[in-house]
Amino acid sequence: MKLTNQAQKTYYKIQLKSREAKNSRFQSLKLISKLLQEINVDFKLDEWSETKWRDNGLRYHTSGGGDYKGYRLQVPEIRLTMITTDSYYSCNTWQYARELEKLIKSKK
């Protein structure tokens, strides 16, 4: 399967992240969704927002307010849901990358 240059670059960065290469960065969910579209994988990408709450039941506020905006990418085929506003999203990106790499390899 022939991928566009952008999709190849996205796939390469996913591979680096799955191997936890030094200074590797996880691609945006928008770029990942474009790659999945090219290889005909079913997915759903939504804008997402949520409110964070403190242990005492009050809203958590930052200088930008209490609402956090981001994206949610769901890939039903591998039961994967990534939400950029999750507290541990950035810590788990290498695991997401591994799951995506396995899926992409199976489609090539």
Residue frames as a rotation matrix with the C-alpha (Angstrom) as fourth column:
MET 1
0.583 0.813 0.000 0.00
0.813 -0.583 0.000 0.00
0.000 0.000 -1.000 0.00
LYS 2
-0.412 -0.706 0.576 1.39
0.716 -0.642 -0.274 3.38
0.563 0.299 0.770 -1.04
LEU 3
0.346 0.468 -0.813 1.09
0.880 -0.462 0.109 6.11
-0.325 -0.753 -0.572 1.60
THR 4
0.787 -0.085 0.611 1.36
0.201 -0.901 -0.385 9.86
0.583 0.426 -0.692 1.05
ASN 5
-0.250 -0.958 0.140 4.47
0.211 -0.195 -0.958 11.57
0.945 -0.210 0.251 2.38
GLN 6
-0.233 0.228 0.945 2.56
-0.815 -0.576 -0.062 12.99
0.531 -0.785 0.320 5.35
ALA 7
0.813 0.578 0.061 1.14
-0.534 0.700 0.474 9.56
0.232 -0.419 0.878 6.23
GLN 8
0.475 -0.729 -0.493 4.61
0.409 0.679 -0.609 7.99
0.779 0.088 0.621 5.97
LYS 9
-0.475 -0.646 0.597 6.00
-0.185 -0.590 -0.786 10.65
0.860 -0.484 0.161 8.29
THR 10
0.179 0.643 0.744 3.16
-0.931 -0.133 0.339 10.09
0.317 -0.754 0.575 10.77
TYR 11
0.914 0.152 -0.377 3.72
-0.099 0.983 0.157 6.33
0.394 -0.106 0.913 10.68
TYR 12
0.040 -0.985 -0.166 7.47
0.345 0.169 -0.923 6.79
0.938 -0.020 0.347 11.21
LYS 13
-0.479 -0.187 0.858 6.84
-0.593 -0.651 -0.473 9.00
0.647 -0.736 0.201 14.26
ILE 14
0.629 0.720 0.293 4.39
-0.741 0.441 0.507 6.42
0.237 -0.536 0.811 15.64
GLN 15
0.685 -0.448 -0.574 7.11
0.292 0.891 -0.347 3.78
0.667 0.070 0.742 15.28
LEU 16
-0.378 -0.867 0.325 9.64
0.035 -0.364 -0.931 5.95
0.925 -0.341 0.169 17.10
LYS 17
-0.170 0.397 0.902 7.22
-0.898 -0.439 0.024 6.64
0.405 -0.806 0.431 19.93
SER 18
0.829 0.531 -0.174 6.29
-0.433 0.808 0.399 2.96
0.353 -0.255 0.900 20.28
ARG 19
0.388 -0.785 -0.482 9.98
0.581 0.615 -0.533 2.18
0.715 -0.074 0.695 20.78
GLU 20
0.884 0.053 -0.464 10.23
0.418 -0.534 0.735 5.03
-0.208 -0.844 -0.494 23.29
ALA 21
0.099 -0.866 0.489 13.01
0.885 -0.147 -0.441 6.65
0.454 0.477 0.753 21.27
LYS 22
-0.351 -0.324 -0.879 14.65
0.768 -0.636 -0.072 9.62
-0.536 -0.700 0.472 22.92
ASN 23
-0.696 0.110 -0.710 12.89
-0.179 -0.984 0.023 12.92
-0.695 0.143 0.704 22.17
SER 24
-0.847 0.473 0.241 10.19
0.431 0.348 0.833 11.18
0.310 0.809 -0.499 20.13
ARG 25
-0.752 0.653 -0.094 6.86
-0.497 -0.654 -0.571 12.99
-0.434 -0.382 0.816 19.96
PHE 26
-0.453 0.716 0.531 3.43
0.640 0.676 -0.365 11.53
-0.620 0.175 -0.765 19.49
GLN 27
-0.906 0.150 0.397 1.64
0.272 -0.511 0.815 12.85
0.325 0.846 0.422 16.43
SER 28
-0.691 0.716 0.095 -1.58
-0.664 -0.579 -0.473 14.81
-0.284 -0.390 0.876 16.77
LEU 29
-0.372 0.643 0.670 -4.82
0.201 0.760 -0.618 12.87
-0.906 -0.095 -0.412 16.69
LYS 30
0.571 0.550 -0.609 -5.77
-0.441 -0.420 -0.793 14.76
-0.692 0.722 0.003 13.52
LEU 31
-0.103 -0.699 -0.708 -2.68
-0.994 0.089 0.057 13.48
0.023 0.710 -0.704 11.69
ILE 32
-0.848 -0.169 0.503 -3.20
-0.269 0.954 -0.134 9.97
-0.457 -0.249 -0.854 13.02
SER 33
0.090 0.963 0.253 -6.81
0.025 0.252 -0.967 10.04
-0.996 0.093 -0.001 11.81
LYS 34
0.472 0.013 -0.881 -5.63
-0.826 -0.343 -0.448 11.03
-0.308 0.939 -0.151 8.30
LEU 35
-0.636 -0.746 -0.197 -3.26
-0.771 0.620 0.144 8.06
0.014 0.243 -0.970 8.30
LEU 36
-0.641 0.464 0.612 -6.03
0.019 0.806 -0.591 5.71
-0.768 -0.367 -0.525 9.44
GLN 37
0.433 0.818 -0.378 -8.27
-0.358 -0.229 -0.905 7.06
-0.828 0.527 0.193 6.70
GLU 38
0.050 -0.513 -0.857 -5.60
-0.998 -0.065 -0.020 6.32
-0.046 0.856 -0.515 4.07
ILE 39
-0.880 -0.437 -0.186 -5.31
-0.444 0.896 -0.005 2.70
0.169 0.078 -0.983 5.14
ASN 40
-0.205 0.934 -0.291 -9.10
-0.449 0.174 0.876 2.30
0.870 0.311 0.384 5.42
VAL 41
-0.761 0.001 -0.649 -9.39
0.556 0.517 -0.651 1.80
0.335 -0.856 -0.394 9.17
ASP 42
0.277 0.934 0.223 -12.69
0.479 -0.336 0.811 2.68
0.833 -0.118 -0.541 10.82
PHE 43
-0.668 -0.470 -0.577 -12.30
0.737 -0.309 -0.601 5.46
0.104 -0.827 0.553 13.40
LYS 44
0.550 0.790 0.272 -14.12
0.682 -0.612 0.399 8.37
0.482 -0.034 -0.876 14.97
LEU 45
-0.649 -0.750 -0.126 -12.50
0.721 -0.553 -0.418 11.73
0.244 -0.362 0.899 15.78
ASP 46
0.521 0.847 0.103 -14.40
0.709 -0.497 0.499 14.24
0.474 -0.188 -0.860 17.93
GLU 47
-0.348 -0.453 0.821 -13.66
-0.261 -0.794 -0.549 17.55
0.900 -0.406 0.158 19.53
TRP 48
0.201 0.314 -0.928 -13.74
0.710 0.606 0.359 16.92
0.674 -0.731 -0.101 23.26
SER 49
-0.334 -0.338 0.880 -13.94
-0.411 -0.788 -0.459 19.01
0.848 -0.515 0.124 26.39
GLU 50
0.250 0.404 -0.880 -14.23
0.650 0.603 0.462 18.23
0.717 -0.688 -0.112 30.03
THR 51
0.467 -0.046 0.883 -14.24
-0.575 -0.774 0.264 19.88
0.672 -0.631 -0.388 33.42
LYS 52
-0.357 -0.651 -0.670 -11.70
0.263 0.619 -0.740 18.77
0.897 -0.440 -0.050 36.00
TRP 53
0.693 0.646 0.320 -12.86
-0.208 -0.247 0.947 18.43
0.690 -0.722 -0.037 39.61
ARG 54
-0.396 -0.784 0.478 -10.91
-0.706 -0.072 -0.704 18.67
0.587 -0.616 -0.525 42.85
ASP 55
-0.739 0.048 -0.672 -11.17
0.341 0.887 -0.312 16.05
0.581 -0.460 -0.672 45.59
ASN 56
-0.848 0.401 -0.345 -13.33
0.223 -0.320 -0.921 18.43
-0.480 -0.858 0.182 47.63
GLY 57
-0.061 0.904 0.423 -15.95
0.871 0.256 -0.420 18.62
-0.488 0.343 -0.803 44.85
LEU 58
0.455 0.166 -0.875 -15.02
-0.097 -0.967 -0.234 22.07
-0.885 0.192 -0.424 43.51
ARG 59
0.957 -0.110 0.267 -14.07
0.280 0.132 -0.951 22.75
0.069 0.985 0.157 39.91
TYR 60
0.097 -0.986 -0.137 -10.38
0.753 -0.018 0.658 22.90
-0.651 -0.167 0.740 39.17
HIS 61
0.967 0.249 -0.048 -9.46
0.172 -0.786 -0.594 26.31
-0.186 0.567 -0.803 37.72
THR 62
-0.118 -0.985 0.124 -6.40
0.920 -0.061 0.388 27.39
-0.374 0.159 0.913 35.84
SER 63
-0.590 -0.151 -0.793 -5.62
0.008 -0.983 0.181 30.72
-0.807 0.100 0.582 34.23
GLY 64
-0.942 0.231 -0.242 -7.53
-0.258 -0.044 0.965 29.50
0.213 0.972 0.101 31.17
GLY 65
-0.007 0.983 0.183 -10.62
-0.960 -0.058 0.273 28.51
0.279 -0.173 0.945 33.15
GLY 66
-0.197 0.004 0.980 -11.93
-0.678 0.722 -0.139 25.15
-0.708 -0.692 -0.139 34.24
ASP 67
0.826 0.523 0.210 -12.80
-0.193 0.612 -0.767 23.63
-0.530 0.593 0.606 30.87
TYR 68
-0.332 -0.939 0.087 -10.18
-0.334 0.203 0.921 21.63
-0.882 0.276 -0.381 29.01
LYS 69
0.709 0.571 -0.413 -10.57
-0.543 0.069 -0.837 21.28
-0.449 0.818 0.359 25.25
GLY 70
-0.495 -0.862 0.110 -8.99
-0.570 0.417 0.707 18.63
-0.656 0.287 -0.698 23.07
TYR 71
-0.063 0.408 -0.911 -9.81
-0.918 0.334 0.213 15.65
0.391 0.850 0.354 20.87
ARG 72
0.020 0.115 0.993 -11.00
-0.524 0.847 -0.088 12.07
-0.851 -0.519 0.077 21.26
LEU 73
-0.226 -0.142 -0.964 -9.99
-0.925 0.342 0.166 9.39
0.306 0.929 -0.208 18.75
GLN 74
0.174 0.353 0.919 -11.73
-0.586 0.787 -0.191 6.02
-0.791 -0.505 0.344 18.87
VAL 75
-0.411 -0.309 -0.857 -10.57
-0.853 0.461 0.243 2.99
0.320 0.832 -0.453 16.88
PRO 76
0.442 0.739 0.508 -13.17
-0.877 0.476 0.069 0.25
-0.191 -0.476 0.859 17.48
GLU 77
0.637 -0.195 -0.746 -11.20
-0.344 0.794 -0.502 -2.46
0.690 0.576 0.438 15.66
ILE 78
-0.268 -0.803 -0.533 -8.59
0.335 0.441 -0.833 -2.51
0.903 -0.402 0.151 18.44
ARG 79
0.594 0.650 -0.475 -10.81
0.684 -0.098 0.723 -1.04
0.423 -0.754 -0.502 21.19
LEU 80
-0.477 -0.832 -0.283 -8.60
0.879 -0.444 -0.174 2.02
0.019 -0.332 0.943 21.52
THR 81
0.716 0.623 0.317 -9.78
0.583 -0.782 0.221 5.39
0.385 0.027 -0.922 22.80
MET 82
-0.459 -0.862 -0.215 -7.38
0.881 -0.409 -0.239 8.30
0.118 -0.299 0.947 23.14
ILE 83
0.730 0.664 0.164 -8.54
0.606 -0.739 0.294 11.52
0.317 -0.115 -0.942 24.78
THR 84
-0.100 -0.892 0.440 -6.07
0.496 -0.428 -0.755 14.39
0.863 0.143 0.485 24.84
THR 85
0.095 0.182 0.979 -7.61
-0.602 -0.772 0.202 15.93
0.793 -0.609 0.037 27.97
ASP 86
0.832 0.166 -0.530 -7.08
0.238 0.755 0.611 12.79
0.501 -0.634 0.589 30.08
SER 87
0.829 -0.503 0.246 -4.71
-0.495 -0.453 0.741 13.31
-0.261 -0.736 -0.625 32.99
TYR 88
0.145 -0.807 0.573 -2.42
-0.129 0.558 0.819 10.47
-0.981 -0.193 -0.023 31.91
TYR 89
0.960 0.278 0.046 -2.69
0.014 0.117 -0.993 10.95
-0.281 0.954 0.108 28.13
SER 90
0.583 -0.782 -0.221 0.90
-0.737 -0.395 -0.549 12.10
0.342 0.483 -0.806 27.64
CYS 91
-0.174 -0.642 0.746 2.24
-0.847 0.485 0.219 9.29
-0.503 -0.594 -0.628 29.86
ASN 92
0.132 0.356 0.925 0.41
0.009 0.933 -0.360 6.66
-0.991 0.056 0.119 27.81
THR 93
0.555 0.172 -0.814 1.24
-0.732 -0.363 -0.576 7.82
-0.394 0.916 -0.076 24.29
TRP 94
-0.545 -0.796 -0.262 3.92
-0.834 0.482 0.270 5.14
-0.089 0.366 -0.927 23.85
GLN 95
-0.642 0.389 0.660 1.29
0.097 0.896 -0.433 2.46
-0.760 -0.214 -0.613 24.56
TYR 96
0.498 0.820 -0.282 -1.13
-0.154 -0.237 -0.959 4.06
-0.853 0.521 0.008 22.09
ALA 97
0.156 -0.536 -0.830 1.69
-0.966 -0.257 -0.015 4.13
-0.206 0.804 -0.558 19.55
ARG 98
-0.815 -0.470 0.339 2.36
-0.427 0.883 0.195 0.40
-0.391 0.014 -0.920 20.02
GLU 99
-0.159 0.850 0.503 -1.28
0.295 0.527 -0.797 -0.48
-0.942 0.021 -0.335 19.45
LEU 100
0.650 0.393 -0.651 -1.47
-0.411 -0.539 -0.736 1.75
-0.640 0.745 -0.189 16.37
GLU 101
-0.269 -0.834 -0.482 1.77
-0.932 0.098 0.350 0.33
-0.245 0.543 -0.803 14.96
LYS 102
-0.746 0.047 0.665 0.43
0.006 0.998 -0.064 -3.23
-0.666 -0.044 -0.744 15.27
LEU 103
0.299 0.950 0.087 -2.80
0.238 0.014 -0.971 -2.22
-0.924 0.311 -0.222 13.54
ILE 104
0.513 -0.146 -0.846 -1.03
-0.722 -0.606 -0.334 -0.40
-0.464 0.782 -0.416 10.70
LYS 105
-0.615 -0.788 -0.027 1.37
-0.704 0.534 0.468 -3.32
-0.354 0.307 -0.883 10.12
SER 106
-0.495 0.489 0.718 -1.59
0.273 0.872 -0.405 -5.68
-0.825 -0.005 -0.566 9.84
LYS 107
0.575 0.795 -0.194 -3.17
0.125 -0.319 -0.939 -3.47
-0.809 0.516 -0.283 7.14
LYS 108
0.099 -0.628 -0.772 -0.07
-0.804 -0.508 0.310 -3.00
-0.586 0.590 -0.555 4.97
